Amino acid sequence: MAATAITAPVVTTAVDDAPAAETPTSAVTQSPTPGISSSATPASTILDAHPPPPPPALTQPKVLNKRRLTLDEIDDRAEQADLSIEFVDDEVFEKEVLDPESGISWIVFFGDKFCGFCKRLTPKWLQIQNLAKKYNVLATHRLRIAKMDCTEIHNFCAEQGSDGYPTILFYHKGKLVEEYQSEHDITSLWDYVRSKADDIVHDRVKFGVPPADVETSYGSGDEDGGEYVAVEAEEHGHDEL
């Protein structure tokens, strides 16, 4: 059964790249080092006879009157988002993400504190995590969304498949499946989460598939990678372009 799209109102002002205002419904890690507990294991019967549909799609509002974000604004938004984002460290990564028996799949954003593109992506990633919590994809699709701070563990991150920053990787049954190769806007990121959730419950995950040959856009700005924010912005749950 097709998923019902979420419609958002048409607005003339909205924030671009702002962290979601939604308060996570479960406890979150407050620093880049602690790991995520996966104690809330979903019931084994959820995915059996009647696989659930993917989470709803997003319909983005129109945004007008944009201006470029300053570097200070980008830094501040990233710092604020990191306070609420759920991180995994190297110990938890080996114990949980790479565990073939856990029954949990993962989409992990590998980043570096000094990476400008990572700072731009971080507030969007918080929104993706909040959407995943809102639609409870852990319980319904056995999928977790996390971020890993590679600033002091570059070699470890490289061993897991991250060849630069930011890198988004999908893991299933303890193995790396693929690298996300599309745009870094909220709609594209959420559509990827939805597609992987659907693949998981229908047992369609394929290992060893080479990534698509596409050009990745790391910002929602113009040709030089600039970032923009709407003038006199209003707060909306997920208002990326």
Secondary structure, 3 states (H helix, E strand, C coil): CCCCCECCCCCCCCCCCCCCCCCCCCCCCCCCCCCCCCCCCCCCCCCCCCCCCCCCCECCCCCCCEEECCHHHHHHHHHHHHCCCCECCHHHHHHHHCCCCCCCEEEEEEECCCCHHHHHHHHHHHHHHHHHHHCCHHHHHCEEEEEEECCCCHHHHHHCCCCCCCEEEEEECCEEEEECCCCCCHHHHHHHHHHHHHHHHCCCCCCCCCCCCCCCCCCCCCCCCCCEEECCCCCCCCCCC
